[in-house]
C-alpha cells in the first residue's frame, strides 16, 4: 500500500463548492413535512443549494421541511442535513431544487 502525502503544513486545501455561500440574515418559517412542526427562524449563510439556519426549535437531521421566506414570499422543500451538536438550534439545510428563494431579484434595463 502506497503512502498518500497530504498538502504541506500551513497550506489550506481549497474546498470545491456547488455554489457560493453568502452571509445573509432573512426571517424564515420552517414547517415539518414528515413531522408536525412549525417554527420561526433566520438564515445565517445562504446559497443556491441551501442554508445555515437558526431556528426557535431544534430540528433533527434527516427531517424534511418546507422553508417559507418572509421577504420574498417564496417556499421551497428542504431536508436538514446537519445539526450543530454544540448549538442544536443551528442546522444546515439542503434545498430539494437549487434556486434563489432568499432575496427578491430585481430586473434592470
Secondary structure, DSSP 4 states (H G I P E B T S, - for coil): ------PPTTPPPPPP-SS--EE---EEEEEESSS--EEEEEEEEE-SSEEEEEESS---TT-EEEEEETTT--EEEEEEEEE-SSSTTEEEEEESS----SS------
